[in-house]
Amino acid sequence: MWHVYIVQCADQSLYTGIARDLDARIGQHNAGTGSAYTRSRRPVELVYSEPAEDRSAAQRREAAIKRMPVSLKRSLIQAGK
């Protein structure tokens, strides 16, 4: 199973990605090997995740979330709590 996730960086910015193993992926982000964006914004905290049926579905949902304004992303995060 794949997951679409949002992490909040130390500077309060949001990063959206996909992963099969969320714990391992968050660990990569916090180790500085997850992505160039989060490397200089550590530590990151997982604030939202949702399952996806397969990689393709996860990538489509990731793209949709990335197109959202920050206010909608924050609403999505609040709704998921």
Backbone as CSV, one residue per row, in Angstrom:
resi,resn,N_x,N_y,N_z,CA_x,CA_y,CA_z,C_x,C_y,C_z
1,MET,0.833,-1.177,0.000,0.000,0.000,0.000,0.888,1.255,0.000
2,TRP,0.453,2.233,-0.712,1.133,3.527,-0.786,0.410,4.537,0.086
3,HIS,1.128,5.578,0.465,0.568,6.653,1.274,0.960,7.992,0.663
4,VAL,0.038,8.930,0.735,0.320,10.323,0.412,0.454,11.006,1.766
5,TYR,1.478,11.830,1.936,1.697,12.431,3.241,2.066,13.901,3.120
6,ILE,1.842,14.610,4.213,2.275,15.999,4.337,3.076,16.098,5.622
7,VAL,4.252,16.699,5.534,5.038,16.991,6.718,5.125,18.498,6.889
8,GLN,5.190,18.903,8.135,5.427,20.305,8.433,6.887,20.444,8.815
9,CYS,7.570,21.354,8.161,8.989,21.571,8.393,9.190,22.516,9.579
10,ALA,10.417,22.611,10.039,10.745,23.475,11.173,10.383,24.932,10.902
11,ASP,10.410,25.358,9.640,10.054,26.750,9.297,8.548,26.908,9.057
12,GLN,7.766,25.898,9.418,6.306,25.864,9.291,5.809,25.664,7.862
13,SER,6.697,25.498,6.897,6.267,25.210,5.536,5.812,23.752,5.459
14,LEU,5.077,23.429,4.407,4.538,22.086,4.214,5.190,21.429,3.013
15,TYR,5.441,20.126,3.129,5.997,19.340,2.032,5.092,18.131,1.839
16,THR,4.728,17.850,0.601,3.863,16.718,0.274,4.655,15.686,-0.510
17,GLY,4.457,14.413,-0.177,5.154,13.349,-0.889,4.369,12.048,-0.824
18,ILE,4.973,10.995,-1.368,4.379,9.656,-1.320,5.413,8.677,-0.787
19,ALA,4.926,7.597,-0.193,5.833,6.585,0.352,5.093,5.281,0.558
20,ARG,5.844,4.215,0.574,5.289,2.916,0.959,5.410,2.735,2.466
21,ASP,6.544,3.135,3.034,6.807,3.002,4.471,6.948,4.412,5.050
22,LEU,5.875,4.904,5.669,5.870,6.279,6.176,6.938,6.524,7.230
23,ASP,7.077,5.616,8.180,8.067,5.820,9.244,9.475,5.943,8.670
24,ALA,9.805,5.067,7.731,11.132,5.116,7.121,11.321,6.413,6.336
25,ARG,10.282,6.836,5.635,10.381,8.057,4.827,10.566,9.295,5.700
26,ILE,9.824,9.377,6.793,9.976,10.511,7.705,11.383,10.489,8.299
27,GLY,11.871,9.313,8.606,13.246,9.168,9.090,14.259,9.674,8.076
28,GLN,14.017,9.392,6.798,14.910,9.890,5.750,14.885,11.417,5.706
29,HIS,13.691,11.989,5.774,13.586,13.450,5.770,14.370,14.047,6.943
30,ASN,14.207,13.477,8.125,14.873,14.020,9.307,16.372,13.746,9.329
31,ALA,16.811,12.762,8.554,18.247,12.487,8.432,18.897,13.360,7.357
32,GLY,18.078,14.084,6.598,18.614,14.944,5.550,18.765,14.263,4.210
33,THR,18.202,13.054,4.082,18.322,12.309,2.826,16.987,12.133,2.116
34,GLY,15.922,12.744,2.657,14.583,12.555,2.102,14.330,13.357,0.845
35,SER,14.676,14.636,0.865,14.481,15.492,-0.295,15.318,16.752,-0.118
36,ALA,15.611,17.399,-1.216,16.388,18.637,-1.154,15.609,19.715,-0.396
37,TYR,14.297,19.741,-0.573,13.480,20.767,0.076,13.545,20.657,1.596
38,THR,13.385,19.457,2.123,13.333,19.301,3.574,14.715,19.268,4.219
39,ARG,15.752,19.058,3.436,17.109,18.936,3.983,17.484,20.127,4.870
40,SER,17.161,21.327,4.419,17.531,22.521,5.181,16.400,23.014,6.081
41,ARG,15.333,22.236,6.202,14.179,22.654,7.000,13.831,21.630,8.084
42,ARG,14.831,20.932,8.550,14.618,19.893,9.562,14.531,20.495,10.949
43,PRO,13.875,19.797,11.861,13.188,18.512,11.692,11.803,18.702,11.066
44,VAL,11.306,17.606,10.527,9.960,17.612,9.959,9.062,16.754,10.843
45,GLU,7.779,17.047,10.779,6.791,16.303,11.558,5.657,15.886,10.629
46,LEU,5.297,14.616,10.679,4.173,14.126,9.895,2.889,14.733,10.438
47,VAL,2.143,15.435,9.579,0.904,16.067,10.030,-0.327,15.518,9.316
48,TYR,-0.126,14.757,8.238,-1.268,14.217,7.497,-0.803,13.054,6.641
49,SER,-1.648,12.041,6.545,-1.392,10.956,5.590,-2.714,10.321,5.198
50,GLU,-2.728,9.768,4.014,-3.903,9.032,3.539,-3.411,7.883,2.670
51,PRO,-4.123,6.759,2.697,-3.712,5.617,1.882,-4.058,5.826,0.413
52,ALA,-3.307,5.143,-0.436,-3.584,5.134,-1.875,-3.472,3.693,-2.347
53,GLU,-4.283,3.364,-3.312,-4.353,1.978,-3.782,-3.048,1.497,-4.412
54,ASP,-2.417,2.363,-5.195,-1.169,2.007,-5.860,-0.337,3.270,-6.085
55,ARG,0.850,3.101,-6.644,1.752,4.237,-6.841,1.128,5.306,-7.735
56,SER,0.463,4.887,-8.771,-0.159,5.826,-9.704,-1.211,6.683,-9.006
57,ALA,-2.057,6.054,-8.206,-3.085,6.790,-7.464,-2.437,7.747,-6.470
58,ALA,-1.375,7.304,-5.830,-0.664,8.152,-4.871,-0.069,9.375,-5.572
59,GLN,0.514,9.167,-6.743,1.111,10.285,-7.476,0.054,11.286,-7.945
60,ARG,-1.104,10.780,-8.364,-2.183,11.685,-8.777,-2.673,12.522,-7.598
61,ARG,-2.848,11.881,-6.453,-3.317,12.603,-5.271,-2.251,13.587,-4.781
62,GLU,-0.998,13.181,-4.818,0.100,14.079,-4.433,0.076,15.335,-5.302
63,ALA,-0.076,15.166,-6.602,-0.120,16.300,-7.520,-1.304,17.208,-7.207
64,ALA,-2.447,16.615,-6.891,-3.638,17.407,-6.567,-3.412,18.220,-5.290
65,ILE,-2.812,17.606,-4.289,-2.545,18.320,-3.040,-1.535,19.432,-3.268
66,LYS,-0.507,19.164,-4.052,0.509,20.185,-4.317,-0.070,21.406,-5.029
67,ARG,-1.141,21.210,-5.795,-1.784,22.329,-6.489,-2.678,23.160,-5.569
68,MET,-3.017,22.625,-4.402,-3.910,23.330,-3.468,-3.213,24.542,-2.861
69,PRO,-3.984,25.587,-2.588,-3.424,26.699,-1.812,-3.101,26.214,-0.391
70,VAL,-2.175,26.871,0.266,-1.765,26.464,1.609,-2.963,26.417,2.561
71,SER,-3.881,27.348,2.429,-5.047,27.361,3.318,-5.859,26.068,3.197
72,LEU,-6.006,25.553,1.984,-6.733,24.289,1.790,-5.945,23.115,2.353
73,LYS,-4.627,23.143,2.201,-3.793,22.075,2.765,-3.939,22.050,4.275
74,ARG,-3.928,23.220,4.887,-4.060,23.291,6.357,-5.453,22.806,6.792
75,SER,-6.475,23.092,5.993,-7.820,22.573,6.293,-7.855,21.060,6.193
76,LEU,-7.187,20.505,5.191,-7.088,19.064,5.015,-6.405,18.431,6.234
77,ILE,-5.349,19.071,6.693,-4.616,18.580,7.866,-5.533,18.587,9.097
78,GLN,-6.255,19.689,9.297,-7.166,19.794,10.452,-8.273,18.747,10.377
79,ALA,-8.806,18.516,9.192,-9.874,17.529,9.018,-9.379,16.118,9.287
80,GLY,-8.101,15.869,9.051,-7.531,14.546,9.239,-7.166,14.224,10.678
81,LYS,-7.260,15.211,11.560,-6.892,14.978,12.970,-8.031,14.401,13.757
